[in-house]
Amino acid sequence: MNHEYDDPVQLIPTKGINVVNTRTRGREKFKEIVASIKALGLKKPITVSPASGKYGPGEYDLVCGEGRLLAFQSLGETTIPARVQDLTSEDLLLMSLVENLARRQARSAELLEEIAALKRRGYTVQHIAKKTNLTTKYVSG
C-alpha cells in the first residue's frame, strides 16, 4: 500500500467523488470546517481511490476527507485537491476507519457499528484489531 505522502496532489472534480463510508458530524463542527476552508484554504488534501469502473470513468471513492469534500461543495467549488491512491476495497475501508479514529474520537456506538460493518464484509477480528490498533477483545465486542 502507498504511504499517503508518496502520491502527488491532483485537482479532481468534486461531483465525481463517491462517499462509501459516511460519517455523522454535528452542524457546528461542519460550520467550523467550512469557515476554516473559506478563510485559510484547504490545509490537507482529501484522499481518494479510483472507483475502477463501478460508477463511470473519472470517478473516485472517498478514503479520507468527507467533511472537507462537503465543505468544498457547500462553498460552490467544483474541484478539490486530492491524493489519488489505488487501493483495494479492504484497504479503502480500513484506511477510512483508521483516519477517522485518528482525527476525532469516535463515539463508542459509531465505532462499534463500523467494526461490525467490517466483520459483515468478512474481515477477521485479528485483522481489524491490527489495522486499527484496538485490542482483539475490544473488536470482538
RADA-V291226 format. One record per run of one state. SS is the DSSP state (A for helix, B for strand, O for the rest). FROM is the first residue (numbers start at 1). TO is the last residue. If there is no record, write none. Layout:
ss: (SS,SS)
from: (FROM,FROM)
to: (TO,TO)
//
This chain:
ss: (O,A,O,B,A,B,O,A,O,B,O,B,O,A,O,B,O,A,O,A,O,A,O,A,O)
from: (1,4,7,9,14,17,20,27,41,46,51,60,65,66,75,79,85,89,104,108,121,125,133,136,141)
to: (3,6,8,13,16,19,26,40,45,50,59,64,65,74,78,84,88,103,107,120,124,132,135,140,141)
//
